[in-house]
Each structure stands twice: as structure tokens, then as C-alpha cells.
Amino acid sequence: MKKAGQNRSLLAYLVEKGYSNKALDLVENPEEKFSLAIQSTDFHMAFNICREINTQEYWKMLGDEALKQGIYEAYEVACQKQKNYDKLNFLYSLQGNREKMEKMQTLTKKMNNQMLGFNTALFLNDAEEKQVILRDLGLGELAALSSEAQSDPEEQSELLKRLGSRPLEPVELEG
């Protein structure tokens, strides 16, 4: 019992003095080791421990820390493990990673997640996919507006005929 107390004191002393990396060698508990690895910025060890623990809570902590440190590959893996597709989608758009965004678009169709699909279409500037999603959601007039904004008069005309709507009048802004 005395040895455990001494270990705790030694760990606390090492962490307090900024030697979290040295304290890592004295810890067996994965959760405690993960925390120390994050403190000591030993991200490789934190990542491996997180894979061992493999809970949503720890993947979130790892992802948050990875983002703070600018380690985007680890942040991406953490988001994937959490199935946090909105954050992944945004990450890919910030990185300009068109290939992964296109894969995300395919995934949104399989998941039937139209909101995420629409966001991905926005990021990809995929006018056709935006219009398809808007029509599927029963937002034909918005699809027509989107079509007009993308300068596709044929598509707009077809949509308006099906909706029984009249063409949109331009609006003059005062100002």
C-alpha cells in the first residue's frame, strides 16, 4: 500500500515539474497513460492507447487534441471512428480534398443522409446533385432557383413547368 502511495506522489511530482513523458513509464492504467501521453504531447503513444481503449469518449478527446495540435490525419481517424461525418466533410473541404469529398458524397447516398449530401454538393460545387437533393426533398422551387443561379435555363424551365409555377422575376435592390 505504501508503494502505491509513493508511486502516486512520484507521478504527481513528475507531472507538476513538466515531466509527463517520464511519468508515462510508471503508469499501467491505459486511461491514465492516455492522459499523460496527451499532456506530454506524445501523440503517437496517445493514438496507440486510444486504439487500445477504443471508446467514443477517448476518440473525441484524441480528435480534439489532434485538431489543437494541427495533426489532421489523427483528427480524421478520430472523426471516422466517431462516425462524425459532418466534421469529416468540413475537414475535407478545408483541405480541398476533392477525392475524399466525392467518396463522402457516395457514402451520403448509401446512408440516405440528404443534409450531409447537400453540404457535400455545396462544397464540391455540384449543381446537379444539389438540384436532385432539393427535388427529392420536395423543394422544387428552390431547385429551380439553384438551377437559375447555376445558369441552367433549360433545367429551370423544366422544373417550373412541372411545378406549375411562373418564372421568377428579378428583384431590384435599393441601396
Secondary structure, DSSP 4 states (H G I P E B T S, - for coil): -HHHHHHHHHHHHHHHTT-HHHHGGG---HHHHHHHHHHTT-HHHHHHHHHHH--HHHHHHHHHHHHHHT-HHHHHHHHHHHT-HHHHHHHHHHHT-HHHHHHHHHHHHHHT-HHHHHHHHHHHT-HHHHHHHHHHTT-HHHHHHHHHHTT-HHHHHHHHHHHTPPPPPP-PPP-
